[in-house]
């Protein structure tokens, strides 16, 4: 079979699927992208598309739509070249909403087109208008409606779609939901697993020596910002430190802002929160790691006494499942995407997203949880093994692609 994958950034969400397909010499796997986050995947041919400089300017709805069209045209031009060389895909699988899939049905009208549908923008009921501190203007509501043009074009063009969670599926217009299979990317539970039972407490990494420390609170995020509950976490941490003088916090992630508005009077939310809580935090017991490789990141999850995962009603971070697979005792926000995974008192605890005092209380309870905490840890991992394990979901993903490629 011949597979064509499309994503602005190689390899996107398709790493494991492409690796598996490329191991079979009967398959030909091609990926078209603008940039790369990894150098290569064995057996996968990379082709690139290029944009004019003007395509990166998305200041208005019209410019964003124009950028989407330019992505689509650039991909069309790149793929046309390999078509001219004789490549005819049996299946096209593309990341939607940004343009790469836009004109594929014009180039290959008989080839099944599958879309990876991550998110549909809604002014109410999801991430927007959730936080009263950051209300959405009426003009921004109009902009969101227009921004969905890209996704609507893809929903109409694709023969079928994949979305990772039921929460994400529910964001799309009701008529399209039956055509979206809920299929998570999958967590490598062989890699993300707890430390052996006889492992000593604590954590040792370059620049961090917490060997022997028995109270380590962890927080992991792509960027420290309100979308992922960073302000509430820091305020809770200030309270927790007063009650637990031996507790340390390890915070994984960058200071970049990916989803939230910029803070007032500060360059980053880390700077803003350290300024707000000056004199209340013991910074000697807070360890910011920045971005880490997978092995160091796993070591932090394995050493965790209590792990915090907070999010607006938005795309669920895979870090939640990775933490649970490592046997973390997770305190999560009582928001819809988290509630799909964590059941209160069964495999973790839930708190009000905005209530940092409740979060501090739950963190302290987690540090004293004993046998109950161990039960929650075991159930957290079992949840991932049953519902999100890569070795279960990858065969389902491959079977779905195979069915469509043979049509």
SEZAFI-198115 format. One record per atom (N, C-alpha, C, O): residue in one letter; x negated, y, z. Coordinates in steps of 0.05 Angstrom, whole numbers, plus 5000, padded with zeros to 4 digits. Atoms other than C-alpha are relative to their C-alpha. Layout:
REM SEZAFI-198115
aXYZ;...
REM end
This chain:
REM SEZAFI-198115
x498349765000;x500050005000;x498350255000;x496050255010;x501449745001;x497950724987;x501650205017;x503950265012;x498849824981;x499351215042;x498750284998;x496350314996;x500949735000;x498851975040;x501050145025;x503450165029;x499449864975;x498652355106;x499550304996;x497550374983;x500349715003;x499553115110;x500250135027;x502050085043;x500049844975;x497753565169;x498150224997;x495950194984;x502049785002;x494454245174;x497349945012;x495350045003;x502550074986;x489253955221;x499649705000;x501349555010;x500750295001;x485953275209;x499149925028;x497550065040;x498050195011;x487952775237;x502850055010;x504649905003;x497349954989;x493853095274;x500949785018;x499449665033;x498850214983;x498552605307;x499649724988;x500749534999;x500150255015;x496652055258;x497549825005;x497149634990;x502550144996;x490051805287;x500349705001;x499149564985;x499850294995;x492051115312;x501449864977;x500649644970;x498750125023;x496750975254;x498149984977;x498049774964;x501950025022;x491451145203;x497849815005;x496949664987;x502150194993;x486150755239;x500949714995;x499549554983;x499050275003;x490550135239;x500449944970;x499749724961;x499550055028;x492550205166;x497349974985;x497149804968;x502650005015;x485350345143;x498449755006;x496749684990;x501450264995;x482949695176;x500849784981;x499349584978;x499050195019;x486949315124;x499050074972;x499850284962;x501149925027;x483149305057;x502250014979;x501750114957;x497949985020;x489849225022;x501350284999;x502850344980;x498849734999;x491649945041;x498050214990;x495550184994;x501549765007;x489150595012;x501250235016;x503650295013;x499049794982;x489751165062;x498650274994;x496250284994;x501049735006;x489051905044;x501350205019;x503750185024;x499049794982;x489752505090;x499350274988;x497050314981;x500549745011;x490553215065;x500450215023;x502550215036;x499849804979;x489053785114;x498550254992;x497050254972;x501549755005;x486354495117;x497450005016;x495450085006;x502350024983;x481554385175;x499949745014;x501849585013;x500350264987;x479053805217;x499250045030;x497750225036;x500850004972;x478553675292;x498149785006;x496749785027;x502050214998;x474453045282;x498849974972;x500050044952;x501550015025;x469352885229;x501349814980;x501749884956;x499050205019;x472352255199;x501349775015;x500949745039;x498950264991;x476351615209;x499249804980;x499849834956;x500950205020;x473250995177;x502349904983;x504449824992;x498150105019;x476950805115;x502150204991;x503750134974;x498149805007;x480951445110;x498750214982;x496750334990;x501149795017;x479651905051;x501250275007;x503750295009;x499149734994;x480052645068;x499950184976;x498050184961;x500049785019;x482153185020;x500950255014;x502350245033;x499549754987;x482653915037;x501650194982;x501450184958;x498849785015;x487154485017;x499150265012;x498450275036;x500949744991;x485355215022;x502250214996;x503850194977;x498049795001;x489555825035;x498750274993;x496350315000;x501049735002;x488656545013;x500150135028;x501650055045;x500249864974;x486957015071;x502750105009;x503250105033;x497449884992;x493857325070;x501849805013;x503749885027;x498250204990;x497056665090;x499949985031;x501849885043;x500250024971;x494656715162;x501550225015;x501650225040;x498649784988;x498557355175;x503049945004;x504549934984;x497350094995;x505057155209;x501450205019;x502650125039;x499049794981;x507257815241;x503050034998;x504350125017;x497249985004;x514257805212;x501149744990;x499649564982;x498750245010;x519357275193;x499349954971;x498849734962;x500550025029;x518257425120;x497149904995;x496649734978;x502850095004;x510657345127;x499649715008;x498149574996;x500350284991;x511456695165;x501149814978;x499949614972;x498950165022;x515956415110;x498150004977;x497749794964;x501949995022;x510956655058;x497649825006;x496649694988;x502250174993;x505456305096;x500749704997;x499049554987;x499150285004;x509455655097;x500049934970;x499149714963;x500050055029;x510455705022;x497149974990;x496649804973;x502850025009;x502955825012;x498749745009;x497149624995;x501050264992;x501355215054;x501049784981;x499549614972;x498850205018;x506154805011;x498850014972;x498249804961;x501249985027;x503255074946;x497149905000;x496249784981;x502850084998;x496054954970;x499849695002;x498149574989;x500050294999;x497654234989;x500849884973;x499649684964;x499250105027;x501254134923;x497750004981;x497349814966;x502349985018;x495054364886;x497949795006;x496849664988;x502050204992;x490453904926;x500949724993;x499349564983;x499050275005;x494853294919;x500449954970;x500149734961;x499850035029;x496053434845;x497449894988;x497549744969;x502650095011;x488653324834;x499649705003;x498649574985;x500450294997;x488652624864;x502249844984;x501749614977;x498050135018;x495152464826;x498949984972;x499349784959;x501250005027;x491552654762;x497949794997;x497349694975;x502150215000;x486152154782;x501349725003;x499849525004;x498750265000;x491351604787;x501249925027;x502249705030;x498950074974;x493551624860;x503050055001;x503850284998;x497149974997;x500951494869;x500749875026;x500649625029;x499550114974;x502951404942;x502649835000;x504549904987;x497550154995;x507950874964;x501650135022;x504050095025;x498749864979;x509551315024;x498450255006;x496050255006;x501249754991;x508252035045;x501150055028;x503550035033;x499349954972;x508252195119;x498750265009;x496250285010;x501049734995;x507552925138;x501050135025;x503350085034;x499249834978;x507753395197;x501750234989;x500950364970;x498049825012;x513753845186;x499950285013;x498750325035;x499649744989;x515354575197;x497950214993;x498350454997;x502249815006;x508854885172;x499450014970;x497750174962;x500349975029;x509254765097;x498849774984;x499449744961;x501450205016;x504954165077;x501949814985;x501249714963;x498150195012;x511053725061;x501850144980;x503450004966;x497949845013;x514854285025;x500649914972;x503049904964;x499650065029;x513854084952;x499349714993;x499149654969;x500850285006;x512153344958;x502249854984;x501549694967;x497950135015;x518953124932;x500150094971;x501249964953;x500249915027;x517653544870;x497849864985;x498049814961;x502350145012;x511053204857;x500449704998;x499749584978;x499550295000;x513252504876;x502949955007;x503549875030;x497150014993;x520852484871;x501049725008;x503049705022;x499150274993;x521351724878;x498649885024;x499349675034;x501550104977;x516451654936;x501450075026;x502250315029;x498849934974;x519551605006;x498350205015;x495950185016;x501449794985;x517852215048;x501049985029;x503450025035;x499450004971;x517552135124;x498850255012;x496750345005;x500949764987;x516952735169;x499549955030;x501149805043;x500450004971;x513952805239;x501150265010;x500050475005;x498549764991;x518853285272;x499550045030;x500449895047;x500849954972;x515953575336;x501950185015;x502550135038;x498449814985;x520554155352;x501850174982;x501150224959;x498249825013;x526454575332;x500650235019;x501250185042;x499849764983;x527055285359;x502950075006;x504650084988;x497349924991;x533255465400;x499750235020;x498150215039;x500249774982;x534356135435;x501049945028;x500450095047;x498950074974;x538255805491;x499849705005;x500049544986;x499950294993;x537655145528;x497349864999;x497149635007;x502650125001;x530255025517;x498050215011;x498550335032;x502149844988;x523855425527;x500650305001;x499650445018;x499449725001;x526656105508;x502350075019;x504249915022;x498149924980;x530756485559;x500249815024;x502249815038;x500150184976;x528755965611;x498950155024;x499950135046;x501449854979;x524156415652;x501150285002;x500750444983;x498949734999;x527757035677;x497950224999;x498650464994;x502149805001;x521057395681;x499350074972;x498150284967;x500749955028;x520357345606;x502549964982;x502749774967;x497550035016;x527357465574;x499450044971;x497550184963;x500349985029;x528157395500;x501750234989;x504150244995;x498549785012;x530158015462;x501949904979;x501549694967;x498150085021;x535958005414;x498649984973;x499349814956;x501650015025;x531058155357;x498549744998;x498249624977;x501550255000;x526957545378;x501849774995;x501049574982;x498150215005;x533157115377;x500549974970;x500649754959;x499650015029;x534257305305;x497549884986;x497749734967;x502550115012;x526957155289;x499949705003;x498949564985;x500150294996;x527656455319;x501849864980;x501149664968;x498250135020;x533556305274;x498749994973;x498949784959;x501350005026;x529656505213;x497649825000;x496949704979;x502450174999;x523456125236;x500749714995;x499049554987;x499150275004;x527555485232;x500449934971;x500949704964;x499650065028;x528155555157;x498149784991;x498849604976;x502050205008;x521755145149;x500949725008;x500849544992;x499250264991;x524354575191;x502549904986;x502849664980;x497650085014;x531154585158;x499449904972;x500749714962;x500850105026;x527954515090;x498849725001;x499449554984;x501250274997;x523953915115;x502149805008;x502149574998;x497950194993;x530053595147;x501749924976;x502549694973;x498550065024;x533653645081;x498449834981;x499549664967;x501650145020;x527853385040;x499149725008;x498949544991;x501150264991;x525352805083;x502149784999;x504549825005;x498250235000;x528352115075;x500549905028;x502649795034;x499750084972;x527151975148;x498050165017;x496150275006;x501849854983;x523852285208;x499349855026;x500749665034;x500950114975;x520152105272;x499750245020;x498650455012;x500449804979;x520352505337;x499349855026;x500349635030;x501150164979;x516752305401;x501849935024;x501549725036;x498350054976;x522152365455;x502950074993;x503550204974;x497149945004;x529752385461;x500550305005;x502250414992;x499749724995;x529153085490;x499450164974;x500850354967;x500749865025;x525653315426;x502149954978;x502850134963;x498050065019;x530752955383;x502550175003;x503750264984;x497549844994;x536453335418;x499750294992;x501850434991;x500449725008;x533454005397;x500850054971;x501450284964;x499449975028;x534953875324;x503050014996;x504549895012;x497149985005;x541854025294;x501249724999;x500049534988;x498750264996;x546753455308;x500249844974;x499749604975;x499750175024;x547853245235;x497449854992;x497549654978;x502550125009;x540453075227;x498949805021;x497149655014;x501150174979;x539252705293;x500149704993;x498149564999;x500050295007;x541452015267;x497749914982;x497049684980;x502150065019;x535952055215;x497250045013;x495250024999;x502549964986;x530552185268;x499549775020;x500949755040;x500650214982;x527551565300;x498350115024;x496450265019;x501649934977;x525051675371;x497849805004;x498349575011;x502350184999;x518151385372;x497550155009;x496450314995;x502349864988;x512651635418;x497449914987;x497249684978;x502650075012;x505451655393;x498749775015;x497349615003;x501150224984;x503551185450;x497550085015;x495850235005;x502349954982;x498451205507;x498349755001;x499349535004;x501950224998;x492250765508;x499849925029;x498150035044;x499950084972;x493750415573;x497649825008;x497249775032;x502550144993;x487350005569;x497950205008;x496250155026;x501949794993;x483350645572;x501050155025;x499650195044;x498849854977;x488051035618;x501249805020;x503549725017;x499150184979;x488450585678;x498750075026;x496750215025;x501149924975;x487150655752;x497249895005;x496349704992;x502650114991;x480350565785;x500449725012;x502549665022;x499950264985;x478749865811;x500650065030;x499850275040;x499149964972;x481649775882;x497750075019;x498150215039;x502249964981;x474749775915;x498350254994;x496250295005;x501549765007;x472550445884;x499950195024;x501950225038;x500149804978;x470050965934;x501650244994;x502150314971;x498549755005;x474151595944;x498350224989;x495850214991;x501549775009;x472252245913;x499650014970;x500649844955;x500549955029;x469752495846;x497350134997;x496650315012;x502649885007;x462952645817;x499850034970;x499949844955;x500449935028;x462052995751;x497950224999;x497450355019;x501949785002;x456853485724;x501250265010;x503350355000;x499049754988;x457854115766;x502149975021;x502950175034;x497950044979;x462953795813;x499149765016;x498949535006;x500650224982;x460953375873;x502049995022;x501950145042;x497950044980;x467053155912;x499849715010;x501949605018;x500450274990;x464152485933;x501049985029;x500250155045;x499050044973;x467752235994;x502550165007;x503750125028;x497749834995;x473352755989;x502549834996;x502849694975;x497650175001;x480052416003;x502650154992;x504750024989;x497649845008;x484852985984;x499350174976;x498150384979;x500649865025;x484253195912;x502650044984;x503949844975;x497749935016;x490053545877;x499150074972;x497150224969;x500849965028;x489653545801;x502250134984;x504650104990;x498249865019;x492753965746;x498650004973;x496350084972;x501250015026;x491453875672;x501850124979;x504350074979;x498449865019;x493754305615;x498250084976;x495850104979;x501549895023;x491654545546;x499150285006;x496850355001;x500649724993;x492055265569;x501450075026;x503750005030;x498949924974;x493255565638;x501950244995;x501050464991;x498149805008;x499755955626;x502849935012;x503249715021;x497350054988;x507056025650;x501549774987;x502949635001;x498650225013;x509655525598;x499549745014;x501349575015;x500750254986;x506054975637;x499850045030;x498449895044;x499749974972;x507555245706;x497550085015;x497450035040;x502549934986;x500655515722;x500350205022;x499250165044;x499749824977;x502856115764;x501249875024;x500349915047;x498850144978;x507355675807;x498049815014;x498049795038;x502050184989;x501855175816;x498050155017;x497350065039;x502049854984;x496855695839;x501250115026;x499850125046;x498849904975;x501756005888;x500549775020;x500149815044;x499750244982;x503255305916;x497349925012;x497149855035;x502650074991;x495855175921;x499150185023;x497850095042;x500749814979;x494855795963;x501349925027;x500049935048;x498750094976;x499955536013;x498849735010;x498449705034;x501050264993;x497254826011;x497350025013;x496749875033;x502749974988;x490055046026;x500150085029;x498450005045;x499849924972;x492355376090;x500749775018;x499949765041;x499150234984;x495454726113;x498149775000;x498049615018;x501850235004;x490154246087;x497250114996;x496450154973;x502649875003;x483154526101;x497949824985;x495849924977;x501950185014;x479753916069;x500949934972;x499749774958;x498950065027;x483853916005;x498650164979;x498150404982;x501249875024;x480554075938;x501949984977;x503549794975;x498450015024;x483854235872;x498250004976;x496250154975;x501550025025;x481154045804;x501950074977;x504049944973;x498249905021;x484154425745;x498649974973;x496550084968;x501150075026;x482954165675;x501550174979;x504050184979;x498749855021;x484254615615;x498650264994;x496750335008;x501249755009;x482455255579;x501550245011;x503750215022;x498749764992;x484155975595;x501750124976;x502950334979;x498649905024;x487256055525;x503050005005;x504049835020;x497149984999;x494556255518;x501149904974;x500750034953;x499050125024;x498155815468;x503050074995;x503850104972;x497149975003;x505555935481;x501250245014;x503250355005;x498949784984;x506656485532;x499250274991;x497450304974;x500949725005;x506357235528;x497550065015;x496949935036;x502549934986;x499857555548;x500750135027;x502750275029;x499449884973;x499557755622;x499550304999;x497950404983;x500449714998;x500058485641;x497650055018;x497549965041;x502349914984;x493558785665;x497849795003;x496049835020;x502150214999;x489358155654;x499749874973;x501649874957;x500450135026;x486257785596;x501149725000;x502149624979;x499050284999;x488357095620;x501749975025;x501650145043;x498450054976;x493156795670;x498349905023;x499049935046;x501850074978;x487356505709;x499050255014;x499150275039;x500849754988;x484757205719;x502350135016;x501950245038;x497749884987;x491757455736;x500749875026;x501250015046;x499350144975;x493056925788;x497950025021;x498550045045;x502249964980;x486256975821;x500150285012;x499550325035;x499749724990;x487457725827;x502450025019;x502250135040;x497649994983;x494557635854;x499649865027;x500649965047;x500450164975;x492257115906;x497350055013;x496549895029;x502549944987;x485757445925;x500350025030;x502150155040;x499950004971;x484457325999;x501849785011;x501649715034;x498350224992;x489556756000;x498949734992;x499549535004;x501250245011;x485656245960;x497249975010;x495750165012;x502850074995;x479255895981;x498949904974;x499249664967;x500950075027;x476055895913;x497749795000;x497249664980;x502150214998;x470355445938;x501249724999;x499849534994;x498650265002;x475554885939;x501749984975;x503449804974;x498750015026;x478155025869;x497949964978;x496150124977;x502150075020;x474354715811;x501350014972;x502949834965;x499149975028;x475854955740;x498049864982;x495749934982;x501950165016;x472954455691;x499850094971;x497950024958;x499949955029;x474754765624;x500949754985;x502149574997;x499250235016;x475954275567;x498049785004;x495649825005;x501750234994;x473253575579;x500249794979;x502249784964;x499750235017;x471752955540;x501949805015;x502549835038;x498050184989;x476552375551;x499049855025;x500649805043;x501050154978;x472051995599;x500050165026;x500850065047;x500149834976;x471052575647;x502950075009;x503550085032;x497249944994;x478452755642;x501349765015;x502749805034;x498950244987;x480352035660;x498949975029;x500449905047;x501250024973;x475552045720;x501550185019;x501950115042;x498549824983;x479352645747;x502749895007;x503649905030;x497450124995;x486052305739;x499849775019;x501549735037;x500350244982;x483451675773;x499450085029;x500149945047;x500749914973;x480952085832;x502250155013;x502050235037;x497949824991;x487452465840;x501549885024;x502349655024;x498250074977;x491152445907;x502950084994;x504849955003;x497449905008;x496952835877;x499650164974;x497850334973;x500349875026;x497853075805;x502450174994;x504750074997;x497849825006;x502053665784;x500450034970;x498450084955;x499349955028;x505553705716;x502550174999;x504750085007;x497849815002;x510054305704;x500350094971;x498350144957;x499749905027;x513154525639;x502850134997;x504750055009;x497549905009;x518554965610;x501549774985;x500249564980;x498650205017;x523954565572;x498950014972;x500050144954;x501549985025;x519154465514;x498849724994;x499649525006;x501350255008;x514853925481;x498549895024;x497050035038;x501350134977;x512553435534;x497049944994;x496449834972;x502950055004;x504953405542;x499449705004;x500549575022;x500850294997;x501852715532;x498549965026;x498249745036;x501550024975;x497752875594;x501749885023;x500649765041;x498350124979;x503752685637;x499949704999;x499549575020;x500150295002;x503851975611;x497249895006;x496949685017;x502750084994;x496251935615;x499549995030;x498249815040;x500349994971;x496552135688;x501549775013;x500449645031;x498550234989;x501951625702;x498749744994;x498749565011;x501450255007;x498151085665;x497649955019;x496949725024;x502350024981;x492251235712;x500949965029;x499349945047;x498950054974;x496851115771;x500150255018;x500050235042;x499849764984;x497451845792;x502850015014;x504849925003;x497549934987;x502752055842;x500750284989;x499450484996;x499449755015;x505952595798;x502350155014;x504450045020;x497949824993;x509853185823;x500650174976;x498950334967;x499349865025;x513453455762;x502250205003;x503650205023;x497949815000;x518154015745;x502749864994;x502849684978;x497450115005;x525553865747;x501250134975;x503250274976;x499249905026;x526254035673;x500549764982;x499449554986;x499050235017;x529453615618;x497849824989;x498149584991;x502050195012;x523153355583;x498649835021;x498049605016;x501350164979;x520053135649;x501949805011;x501249575018;x498050184989;x526552825674;x500549764982;x501549554991;x499950235018;x526452375613;x498149785008;x498549545003;x502150194993;x520252045641;x499949945030;x499749715038;x500250044971;x520152155717;x502850005012;x504550175007;x497550034985;x525951915760;x499350055030;x497649915041;x500649914973;x526052245828;x500049765020;x502049615022;x500250214980;x523651765882;x499549724989;x499149535005;x500550275012;x522651185833;x497249984989;x495849784995;x502750015011;x516251355796;x498550275002;x496550314989;x501249744995;x514652055820;x501950185014;x504150095022;x498349804987;x517552685850;x500550234982;x498850294965;x499249775016;x521053285819;x500550245018;x501650215040;x499549764985;x521254005842;x501150224981;x500850204957;x499149775015;x524454655820;x497650144987;x495650195001;x502349885014;x519954965767;x499150265012;x496750325013;x500749744990;x520255645800;x499450015030;x498750225040;x500350004971;x519755435873;x497349905008;x496949665012;x502750094993;x512455425891;x499849915029;x498049755036;x500050104972;x514155315965;x500849715000;x499649555015;x499250295002;x517754665948;x497749844989;x497249624998;x502350155012;x511754465905;x497949965022;x496749745023;x502050024979;x506954605963;x500949785021;x499249635030;x499050204981;x511354186010;x499749724989;x498949535003;x500250265012;x511553605961;x497149914997;x496449685001;x502850075001;x504053635951;x499049915027;x497549715028;x500950094973;x502853596026;x501249735006;x499849565018;x498850264995;x507753016030;x498649784985;x498249564995;x501450205016;x504052665974;x497449925013;x496649695013;x502650064987;x497452726012;x500449825025;x498549705034;x499450174976;x500852376071;x501849764993;x502949645011;x497950195009;x505051886030;x499449715006;x501349555007;x500750274992;x501251246047;x501249784982;x500849804957;x499050235015;x504850606025;x502150094979;x502249984957;x498049905019;x510550995993;x498750124976;x499650094953;x501549895022;x505551375951;x498949794982;x498949824957;x501150225016;x502350725928;x502249874983;x501749804960;x497850115015;x509150465907;x500750184976;x501150084954;x499549825022;x510451085866;x497949994978;x498550014955;x502250025020;x503651025833;x500349754983;x500049774958;x499650255015;x504950305813;x502350034980;x502149944957;x497749975018;x511750485785;x499550204978;x500650174956;x500749815021;x508851075747;x498649864977;x499249904954;x501450145021;x504050625710;x501949804986;x501749774962;x498250195013;x509450105699;x501950134980;x502550024960;x498349855018;x513850635667;x498650034973;x499850004952;x501549965025;x508350785616;x499649734986;x499849724961;x500450265012;x506950045604;x502649914985;x502449794964;x497550105011;x514349915590;x500950184977;x502250084958;x498749815019;x516050545549;x498250154982;x499050244961;x501749825015;x509950905524;x497249884993;x495550024984;x502650125005;x504250405516;x499449984970;x501249904955;x500850015028;x500450445450;x500349724989;x501249694966;x499950265012;x500149695442;x502849904995;x503249714981;x497250065006;x507749665443;x501050174977;x502550074960;x498849815019;x509250285401;x498650004973;x499950064953;x501450005025;x503850245348;x501149804980;x501649874957;x498750195019;x506749605317;x502750094990;x503450054967;x497449895009;x513549935315;x499650224980;x501150244960;x500649785018;x510650545281;x499149894973;x500049984952;x500950125025;x507050115230;x502249864985;x502449874960;x497850145013;x513249705217;x501950194986;x502950144965;x498349795013;x517350335204;x498850104974;x500250134954;x501349915024;x512150585154;x500149794978;x500649854955;x500050225020;x511849905120;x502849974987;x503049934963;x497350025011;x519449875112;x500550214979;x501750164958;x499549795018;x519650545079;x498249994975;x499050064953;x501850025022;x513550425036;x500949794980;x500249814956;x499150215018;x516849805007;x502650064986;x503649904970;x497449945013;x523250154986;x499650094971;x501550154957;
REM end
